[in-house]
Amino acid sequence: MKIVNKTNNEVIIEGEWYDRIKADDSTWSLDGPSIILNLEKAQENIWKTVLKGDEEIDATKVDNSKPIDQFDSETQVSYCLLVLI
């Protein structure tokens, strides 16, 4: 997967997804200067990272029993950075 800024050929993000996705069910959009990626995982599991080779989290410590907005702000920021990077 590779995202390139066509105006200056800058590579914004490049790599291989940590696991398989359903490409037909995944979407992307632009929100001002941000690229929003909504990935539909092929399997229901917790990814340790978004792209292979990036920093990984300890997936055994993930509590996915509650919505993200119920976590403290530091955890929410860490999650958002993981998802957006």
MIDOSE-1310 file (N, C-alpha, C; in nm, 2 decimals, decimal comma, always signed):
residues 85
mkiv	+0,08/-0,11/+0,00/+0,00/+0,00/+0,00/+0,09/+0,12/+0,00; +0,05/+0,22/-0,08/+0,14/+0,34/-0,09/+0,04/+0,46/-0,12; +0,06/+0,57/-0,04/-0,01/+0,69/-0,07/+0,09/+0,80/-0,10; +0,08/+0,86/-0,21/+0,17/+0,96/-0,26/+0,10/+1,09/-0,29
nktn	+0,16/+1,21/-0,25/+0,11/+1,34/-0,28/+0,15/+1,36/-0,43; +0,05/+1,37/-0,52/+0,08/+1,38/-0,66/+0,14/+1,52/-0,70; +0,12/+1,62/-0,61/+0,17/+1,76/-0,64/+0,32/+1,77/-0,63; +0,38/+1,69/-0,53/+0,52/+1,70/-0,51/+0,59/+1,56/-0,50
nevi	+0,51/+1,45/-0,53/+0,56/+1,32/-0,53/+0,61/+1,27/-0,39; +0,57/+1,34/-0,29/+0,61/+1,30/-0,15/+0,53/+1,17/-0,11; +0,60/+1,07/-0,06/+0,54/+0,95/-0,01/+0,49/+0,98/+0,13; +0,35/+0,97/+0,15/+0,29/+1,00/+0,27/+0,29/+0,88/+0,36
iege	+0,26/+0,76/+0,31/+0,26/+0,64/+0,38/+0,29/+0,52/+0,28; +0,37/+0,43/+0,33/+0,40/+0,31/+0,24/+0,43/+0,19/+0,33; +0,37/+0,08/+0,29/+0,40/-0,04/+0,36/+0,30/-0,15/+0,33; +0,31/-0,26/+0,41/+0,22/-0,37/+0,40/+0,13/-0,37/+0,52
wydr	+0,00/-0,39/+0,50/-0,09/-0,40/+0,61/-0,05/-0,51/+0,71; -0,07/-0,50/+0,83/-0,03/-0,60/+0,93/-0,10/-0,73/+0,90; -0,22/-0,72/+0,86/-0,30/-0,84/+0,83/-0,39/-0,81/+0,71; -0,46/-0,91/+0,66/-0,55/-0,89/+0,54/-0,67/-0,79/+0,57
ikad	-0,70/-0,72/+0,47/-0,82/-0,63/+0,48/-0,92/-0,67/+0,36; -1,04/-0,63/+0,38/-1,14/-0,64/+0,27/-1,14/-0,51/+0,19; -1,07/-0,52/+0,08/-1,05/-0,39/+0,01/-1,18/-0,33/-0,04; -1,27/-0,42/-0,09/-1,40/-0,37/-0,14/-1,48/-0,30/-0,03
dstw	-1,46/-0,33/+0,09/-1,54/-0,28/+0,20/-1,46/-0,17/+0,28; -1,34/-0,14/+0,24/-1,26/-0,03/+0,30/-1,27/+0,09/+0,22; -1,26/+0,21/+0,29/-1,27/+0,33/+0,22/-1,16/+0,43/+0,26; -1,15/+0,54/+0,18/-1,06/+0,65/+0,22/-1,13/+0,78/+0,19
sldg	-1,09/+0,88/+0,26/-1,15/+1,02/+0,22/-1,05/+1,12/+0,27; -1,07/+1,24/+0,22/-0,99/+1,36/+0,26/-1,07/+1,45/+0,35; -1,00/+1,49/+0,46/-1,06/+1,58/+0,55/-0,96/+1,70/+0,57; -0,97/+1,80/+0,49/-0,87/+1,90/+0,49/-0,73/+1,84/+0,46
psii	-0,63/+1,86/+0,54/-0,50/+1,80/+0,51/-0,49/+1,66/+0,56; -0,59/+1,60/+0,61/-0,58/+1,46/+0,66/-0,64/+1,36/+0,57; -0,59/+1,24/+0,57/-0,64/+1,13/+0,49/-0,70/+1,04/+0,60; -0,83/+1,01/+0,58/-0,90/+0,92/+0,67/-0,91/+0,78/+0,60
lnle	-0,85/+0,68/+0,67/-0,86/+0,54/+0,62/-0,96/+0,46/+0,71; -1,05/+0,40/+0,65/-1,14/+0,31/+0,72/-1,12/+0,17/+0,66; -1,05/+0,09/+0,74/-1,01/-0,04/+0,69/-1,11/-0,15/+0,75; -1,16/-0,23/+0,67/-1,24/-0,35/+0,71/-1,15/-0,47/+0,72
kaqe	-1,12/-0,52/+0,84/-1,04/-0,63/+0,86/-1,10/-0,76/+0,80; -1,02/-0,84/+0,74/-1,07/-0,97/+0,68/-1,11/-1,07/+0,80; -1,04/-1,05/+0,91/-1,07/-1,13/+1,03/-1,09/-1,05/+1,15; -1,17/-1,09/+1,24/-1,19/-1,02/+1,37/-1,08/-1,05/+1,46
niwk	-0,98/-0,96/+1,47/-0,87/-0,97/+1,56/-0,80/-0,84/+1,59; -0,72/-0,84/+1,69/-0,65/-0,71/+1,73/-0,52/-0,70/+1,65; -0,49/-0,60/+1,58/-0,37/-0,58/+1,52/-0,27/-0,52/+1,61; -0,14/-0,56/+1,61/-0,04/-0,51/+1,69/+0,01/-0,38/+1,64
tvlk	-0,01/-0,35/+1,51/+0,03/-0,23/+1,44/-0,06/-0,22/+1,31; -0,05/-0,11/+1,24/-0,12/-0,10/+1,12/-0,04/-0,15/+1,00; +0,08/-0,11/+1,00/+0,17/-0,15/+0,89/+0,28/-0,24/+0,95; +0,31/-0,35/+0,88/+0,42/-0,44/+0,92/+0,55/-0,36/+0,93
gdee	+0,63/-0,38/+1,04/+0,75/-0,31/+1,06/+0,74/-0,19/+1,14; +0,62/-0,14/+1,16/+0,60/-0,02/+1,25/+0,60/-0,07/+1,40; +0,61/+0,03/+1,49/+0,61/+0,00/+1,63/+0,49/-0,08/+1,67; +0,50/-0,19/+1,74/+0,39/-0,27/+1,78/+0,34/-0,24/+1,93
idat	+0,22/-0,27/+1,95/+0,16/-0,26/+2,09/+0,16/-0,40/+2,14; +0,14/-0,41/+2,27/+0,12/-0,54/+2,34/-0,03/-0,57/+2,33; -0,07/-0,66/+2,23/-0,21/-0,68/+2,21/-0,28/-0,75/+2,32; -0,20/-0,82/+2,41/-0,26/-0,88/+2,52/-0,32/-0,78/+2,63
kvdn	-0,27/-0,66/+2,62/-0,32/-0,56/+2,71/-0,43/-0,47/+2,66; -0,48/-0,51/+2,54/-0,59/-0,43/+2,48/-0,72/-0,47/+2,54; -0,80/-0,38/+2,59/-0,93/-0,41/+2,64/-1,03/-0,36/+2,54; -1,08/-0,45/+2,46/-1,17/-0,41/+2,35/-1,32/-0,44/+2,39
skpi	-1,34/-0,44/+2,52/-1,48/-0,47/+2,57/-1,56/-0,34/+2,58; -1,50/-0,22/+2,56/-1,58/-0,10/+2,57/-1,53/+0,00/+2,46; -1,62/+0,09/+2,43/-1,59/+0,19/+2,32/-1,47/+0,28/+2,36; -1,40/+0,32/+2,26/-1,28/+0,40/+2,28/-1,30/+0,53/+2,36
dqfd	-1,42/+0,59/+2,35/-1,44/+0,71/+2,42/-1,46/+0,69/+2,57; -1,46/+0,57/+2,62/-1,47/+0,54/+2,76/-1,33/+0,52/+2,82; -1,22/+0,53/+2,74/-1,08/+0,52/+2,79/-1,04/+0,66/+2,83; -0,93/+0,67/+2,91/-0,87/+0,80/+2,94/-0,81/+0,86/+2,82
setq	-0,79/+0,99/+2,82/-0,75/+1,07/+2,70/-0,62/+1,02/+2,65; -0,52/+0,99/+2,74/-0,39/+0,94/+2,69/-0,41/+0,81/+2,60; -0,49/+0,72/+2,65/-0,51/+0,60/+2,58/-0,58/+0,63/+2,44; -0,68/+0,72/+2,44/-0,75/+0,76/+2,32/-0,65/+0,82/+2,22
vsyc	-0,56/+0,90/+2,26/-0,46/+0,96/+2,17/-0,37/+0,85/+2,12; -0,32/+0,76/+2,20/-0,24/+0,66/+2,15/-0,31/+0,57/+2,05; -0,43/+0,54/+2,08/-0,51/+0,46/+1,98/-0,53/+0,54/+1,85; -0,56/+0,66/+1,86/-0,58/+0,74/+1,73/-0,45/+0,75/+1,65
llvl	-0,34/+0,77/+1,72/-0,21/+0,78/+1,65/-0,19/+0,64/+1,58; -0,21/+0,53/+1,65/-0,19/+0,40/+1,59/-0,28/+0,38/+1,46; -0,41/+0,43/+1,48/-0,50/+0,41/+1,37/-0,47/+0,51/+1,25; -0,43/+0,63/+1,28/-0,40/+0,73/+1,17/-0,27/+0,72/+1,11
i	-0,17/+0,65/+1,17/-0,04/+0,65/+1,12/-0,03/+0,53/+1,02
